[in-house]
């Protein structure tokens, strides 16, 4: 992608300013983890069993640890390294919890962590076609993020998405005992799993609300979780929990911050619920779709 400055309709190309060191990329991400990936930094340069992890982070919404590795070398196999780190974490769960607790945050217990949501993210200025194809499985817990820097101090960051036709990695994992063990414990959830459980009527309803959310802004990310489907733009804007006869909608705002003139939301701040945010709406039709979208827009 070419980026230009526009001065009186005269376009001037902005040149890319390559990162000289992986450490520059690491510092950029670690100082902006919440903004870029919605994650909390646990430890930079975390060493365990003789292996060094560039960045150990925690996803407070998924209750899962995330390993981030930074690359300038295009010849590295992200698949091999990714599964090595996933296996390392699953074999040493207690060490990761101890590290989290030693950073002075709230006490984390083993059962608090959803280990099935563990994932590895690789960050690089670019990836080869082979690296992209090697991770193009719908249920692989490995993400690729591209970061570029330009002469005017502009930074572009984008996650490489899986293709819609991406297949499952499980048939390949059967050929390797370590890969098989990792894929059996780590679960990458998909929209299809949620819609199939809900049935045709609620699935069609979800598609209408999904289109409404995606039309609110660019770069809204869809992230299926175990119990709901989250729509994110730096943070969770709205979450959809699909059930057989209805759909629960959680809006990612603190109680008292949303202007709900019609009073259709419920305050769920004081009770347990799936999804993020203190406002919940239950729907079984699209009659309030436009109004609900106006509520979600307030979170942007």
CORNORPE-V657928 format. One record per pair of residues at least 6 apart in sequence whose C-alpha atoms are under 7 Angstrom apart, sorted by sequence separation. I is the first residue (numbers start at 1). GAP is how many residues later the second one is. If there is no record, write none. Layout:
i-><I:I>
gap-><GAP:GAP>
//
This chain:
i-><5:6:33:34:46:47:58:59:101:149:173:174:214:223:224:230:231:241:242:4:5:33:45:46:58:59:101:135:148:149:173:223:231:240:241:4:5:33:45:46:57:58:148:195:222:223:230:231:240:241:4:5:45:46:57:147:148:222:230:240:269:3:4:44:45:46:56:57:147:221:222:229:230:239:240:268:3:30:44:56:97:146:147:220:221:228:229:238:239:267:268:43:44:55:56:97:145:146:220:221:228:229:238:239:255:267:268:43:55:97:145:146:170:220:228:238:266:267:42:43:53:54:55:145:219:227:228:237:238:255:265:266:41:42:54:144:145:237:265:266:41:42:53:144:236:265:40:41:264:39:40:39:40:39:126:120:121:122:123:124:125:119:120:121:122:123:124:125:119:120:121:122:123:124:125:254:255:123:138:252:253:254:255:137:250:251:252:253:136:250:251:252:253:136:250:251:138:251:137:138:139:140:250:251:136:137:138:139:250:137:249:250:137:248:249:86:191:248:249:190:248:189:247:248:260:189:239:246:247:189:239:246:247:82:246:245:202:236:202:202:26:198:202:25:198:199:202:251:198:253:141:227:228:252:22:140:194:22:64:139:22:63:64:63:64:66:67:68:69:70:71:72:64:65:66:67:68:69:70:71:72:74:78:64:66:67:68:69:70:74:77:62:79:79:42:238:237:82:42:237:118:116:117:116:117:115:116:117:205:209:213:205:212:216:87:83:86:18:17:16:17:16:17:15:16:14:15:14:38:37:38:36:35>
gap-><6:6:6:6:6:6:6:6:6:6:6:6:6:6:6:6:6:6:6:7:7:7:7:7:7:7:7:7:7:7:7:7:7:7:7:8:8:8:8:8:8:8:8:8:8:8:8:8:8:8:9:9:9:9:9:9:9:9:9:9:9:10:10:10:10:10:10:10:10:10:10:10:10:10:10:10:11:11:11:11:11:11:11:11:11:11:11:11:11:11:11:12:12:12:12:12:12:12:12:12:12:12:12:12:12:12:12:13:13:13:13:13:13:13:13:13:13:13:14:14:14:14:14:14:14:14:14:14:14:14:14:14:15:15:15:15:15:15:15:15:16:16:16:16:16:16:17:17:17:18:18:19:19:20:20:21:21:21:21:21:21:22:22:22:22:22:22:22:23:23:23:23:23:23:23:23:23:24:24:24:24:24:24:25:25:25:25:25:26:26:26:26:26:27:27:27:28:28:29:29:29:29:29:29:30:30:30:30:30:31:31:31:32:32:32:33:33:33:33:34:34:35:35:35:35:36:36:36:36:37:37:37:37:38:38:39:40:40:42:43:44:44:44:45:45:45:45:45:46:46:47:47:47:47:48:48:48:49:49:49:50:50:50:51:51:52:52:52:52:52:52:52:53:53:53:53:53:53:53:53:53:53:53:54:54:54:54:54:54:54:54:55:55:56:58:58:59:60:61:62:68:69:69:70:70:71:71:71:80:80:80:81:81:81:95:96:96:131:132:133:133:134:134:135:135:136:136:137:196:197:197:198:199>
//
